[in-house]
Amino acid sequence: MTSKLKFIFLILVCVAISLVFGTYIRAGVVDIGGGILRGFYTAQNFIKESISEHFDQKREIERLREENKELRKSAVLLSTFANELDQVLVDKNSTRYEPNVQLVKTLSYATIGDYNKFWVDFKGFDTTKIYGALYQANTIGVIVTKDNRPLAVLQNDPKVAFSVYIGPERIPGVVGGDGRRVLVKYIPQWLEPKIGDEVTTSGLDGIFFAGVPVGRITSIEQEDLYKSAIVEPYAKPNIPAFLYVVTAAPHIEANATEANATDLNISR
């Protein structure tokens, strides 16, 4: 075979190989190149996200520092106010104003199908007392005794009762539920609560301290002897994971406490 024929044969072999295996070779090259590009873009995105997360965390830390400064300032002002109030109470021969709260964990519903009552893990629970329960700085209900255990009862339950004021006129009433709604009951007929008025605790029952938000009035119902107001409560969870319990409301005179408990008809 001459050199020319060998050369032509070699070319034909190369062409054949290219036709048969070229597709696989190109696919392999493309896959390798695609993998390299994907790796590059993945690394690029990771670096960008890491940098962005770093600066986001930095901004969040700075925001929290500023917020912490404001909270410290508020704590100092509240401490100063409490000290001044203590001095006033001392001058009036009263007791120290020291409302305390305790964080407690919810456990489970007390009864299947009743979503207004659930057990709580409450250290230092006194079976002779009724405690106010708070969620996100608003009233949510009370803690009572059942089977010598602490039971949380939401404020839309008919068995709940604590005293409140309505609006800037401080119209008195008693919060209770009908199983679905929250109401302010026993409003004197000659007083005029308004739709939109805010309802807050009065602190006169020893269950809550004064000024805790409950909700806003949405409608007024006329009854024979009293008025009732429907309240849109601020706290609306079915069963929160944690809540605060008022363990020490401001002290009021014993005779006032007894009279108020009688008026509310609270069963201990």
C-alpha positions in Angstrom: 0.0 0.0 0.0 1.5 3.3 -1.1 1.9 6.2 1.3 -0.9 8.1 -0.4 -3.4 5.2 0.1 -2.3 4.9 3.8 -2.9 8.6 4.3 -6.4 8.4 2.7 -7.2 5.3 4.8 -6.1 7.1 8.0 -8.3 10.0 7.2 -11.3 7.7 6.5 -10.7 6.0 9.9 -10.6 9.3 11.7 -13.8 10.4 10.0 -15.5 7.1 10.9 -14.4 7.5 14.6 -15.6 11.1 14.6 -19.0 10.1 13.2 -19.4 7.1 15.6 -17.9 8.6 18.8 -18.1 12.3 18.2 -21.5 12.7 19.9 -20.4 11.0 23.1 -17.2 13.0 23.2 -19.0 16.3 22.7 -21.6 15.3 25.4 -18.8 14.5 27.8 -17.1 17.7 27.1 -20.4 19.7 27.5 -21.1 17.8 30.8 -17.7 18.6 32.2 -18.0 22.2 31.1 -21.5 22.5 32.5 -20.4 21.0 35.8 -17.6 23.5 36.1 -20.0 26.4 35.3 -22.5 25.1 37.8 -19.8 24.8 40.5 -18.7 28.3 39.7 -22.1 29.8 39.9 -22.9 27.8 43.1 -19.7 29.1 44.7 -20.5 32.6 43.5 -24.0 32.5 44.9 -22.8 31.1 48.2 -20.3 33.9 48.6 -22.9 36.5 47.7 -25.4 35.0 50.2 -22.8 34.7 52.9 -21.8 38.3 52.5 -25.4 39.4 52.4 -26.2 37.4 55.5 -23.2 38.9 57.3 -24.3 42.4 56.6 -28.0 41.5 57.5 -26.8 40.1 60.8 -24.7 43.2 61.4 -27.7 45.5 60.7 -29.9 43.3 62.9 -27.3 43.4 65.7 -27.2 47.2 65.5 -31.0 47.4 65.5 -31.2 45.1 68.6 -28.5 47.2 70.3 -30.5 50.4 69.7 -33.7 48.6 70.8 -31.9 47.4 74.0 -30.8 51.0 74.7 -34.4 52.1 74.5 -35.6 49.2 76.7 -32.9 50.1 79.3 -34.1 53.7 79.2 -37.7 52.6 79.6 -36.7 50.3 82.5 -34.9 53.2 84.3 -37.9 55.4 83.8 -40.3 52.7 85.0 -38.1 52.1 88.0 -38.0 55.8 88.8 -41.8 56.0 88.4 -42.3 52.9 90.7 -40.0 54.5 93.3 -42.0 57.7 93.2 -45.2 55.8 93.4 -43.8 53.8 96.4 -43.1 57.1 98.1 -46.6 58.3 97.5 -48.0 55.0 98.9 -45.7 55.3 101.9 -47.0 58.8 102.5 -50.6 57.4 102.3 -49.6 54.6 104.7 -50.2 52.0 102.0 -48.2 49.0 100.9 -45.5 48.7 98.2 -46.7 48.7 94.6 -45.0 45.6 93.2 -46.8 43.7 90.4 -45.0 40.6 89.5 -45.4 38.1 86.6 -44.1 34.6 86.0 -43.6 32.8 82.7 -45.5 29.4 82.6 -45.7 26.7 80.0 -48.9 25.3 78.7 -49.3 21.5 78.8 -52.5 20.2 77.2 -56.2 20.7 76.9 -58.1 19.8 80.1 -60.9 18.2 78.2 -61.0 17.1 74.5 -63.3 19.4 72.6 -63.2 22.2 75.1 -60.6 24.7 73.7 -61.1 27.3 76.5 -59.4 25.3 79.2 -55.9 23.8 79.5 -53.4 22.7 82.1 -50.3 24.8 82.8 -46.9 24.1 84.5 -47.1 26.7 87.2 -44.4 26.5 89.9 -45.5 27.9 93.3 -49.2 27.7 92.4 -51.5 28.6 95.4 -54.7 26.6 95.1 -56.6 29.3 97.1 -55.9 32.1 94.6 -57.1 33.2 91.2 -54.4 34.5 88.9 -54.6 36.8 85.9 -53.1 35.3 82.7 -51.3 37.5 80.0 -50.3 36.8 76.5 -48.2 39.3 74.5 -48.9 42.0 77.2 -52.7 41.5 76.9 -55.2 39.7 79.1 -56.0 36.1 77.9 -57.9 34.7 80.9 -57.3 33.5 84.4 -55.6 30.6 86.2 -57.9 28.7 88.6 -57.7 25.5 90.6 -59.1 22.2 89.4 -58.3 18.9 91.0 -55.6 20.8 93.0 -53.9 21.7 89.7 -53.5 25.0 87.9 -56.0 25.3 85.0 -55.9 28.2 82.5 -59.3 29.4 81.4 -59.6 31.7 78.4 -61.5 34.9 78.8 -64.3 33.9 76.4 -65.3 31.2 78.9 -68.5 31.8 80.9 -66.7 31.1 84.2 -64.2 33.9 83.8 -64.7 37.2 85.6 -62.4 40.1 86.3 -63.1 43.8 86.6 -62.3 46.4 83.9 -62.7 50.0 82.8 -64.1 51.1 79.4 -62.7 54.1 77.6 -61.3 57.3 78.9 -64.3 57.8 81.2 -63.3 54.6 83.0 -66.7 53.1 82.9 -66.7 50.0 85.2 -67.7 46.5 84.1 -66.8 42.9 84.5 -65.3 40.8 81.7 -66.8 37.4 81.1 -67.5 35.1 78.1 -70.4 33.2 76.6 -68.2 30.4 75.2 -67.5 32.2 71.9 -67.2 35.9 72.6 -65.7 38.2 75.2 -68.2 40.6 76.8 -68.1 43.3 79.4 -71.1 42.8 81.6 -72.9 44.8 84.4 -72.4 48.2 82.8 -74.7 50.7 84.5 -77.6 51.9 82.3 -76.9 55.6 82.7 -73.3 55.3 81.4 -72.5 55.5 77.7 -69.7 53.2 76.5 -68.8 53.8 72.8 -67.9 51.5 70.0 -64.1 51.6 69.6 -63.5 52.3 73.3 -60.6 50.4 74.7 -61.1 48.0 77.6 -58.4 47.7 80.2 -58.2 46.0 83.6 -59.1 48.1 86.6 -56.8 46.3 89.1 -59.6 46.4 91.7 -60.1 42.7 92.0 -56.5 41.6 92.9 -56.4 39.4 89.8 -54.7 41.8 87.4 -52.9 45.0 88.0 -54.5 48.1 86.5 -54.1 49.1 82.8 -53.6 45.8 81.1 -55.2 45.9 77.6 -58.2 43.6 77.0 -59.6 44.7 73.6 -61.9 47.2 72.0 -65.7 47.5 72.1 -67.4 46.4 68.8 -71.1 46.7 69.8 -73.4 47.5 72.8 -76.3 45.3 73.9 -79.2 46.6 76.0 -80.5 44.5 78.9 -83.1 45.0 81.5 -80.9 46.3 84.4 -77.5 46.7 82.8 -75.7 47.1 79.5 -73.3 44.6 78.0 -70.5 45.3 75.5 -69.0 42.9 73.0 -65.2 43.1 73.0 -62.8 42.3 70.2 -59.9 40.9 72.3 -56.3 41.7 71.5 -55.2 38.2 72.5 -56.7 35.5 70.2 -54.6 32.3 70.4 -56.3 28.9 70.8 -53.5 27.6 73.1 -50.3 29.6 73.4 -47.1 27.7 74.1 -46.2 30.1 77.0 -48.1 32.8 78.9 -47.4 35.1 81.8 -49.2 34.8 85.1 -49.7 37.7 87.5 -48.3 36.4 90.7 -48.5 39.6 92.7 -51.0 42.3 91.8 -51.0 45.6 93.8 -52.4 45.1 97.3 -55.8 46.5 98.1 -57.5 46.6 101.4 -58.9 43.3 102.6 -62.5 44.5 102.9 -62.4 45.8 99.3 -61.1 42.5 98.0 -63.7 40.5 99.8 -66.5 42.8 98.6 -65.2 42.7 95.0 -65.0 38.9 95.1 -68.6 38.7 96.3 -69.7 41.1 93.5 -67.9 39.0 90.8 -69.3 35.8 92.3 -66.0 34.1 91.7 -65.9 30.4 92.7 -62.6 29.4 94.2 
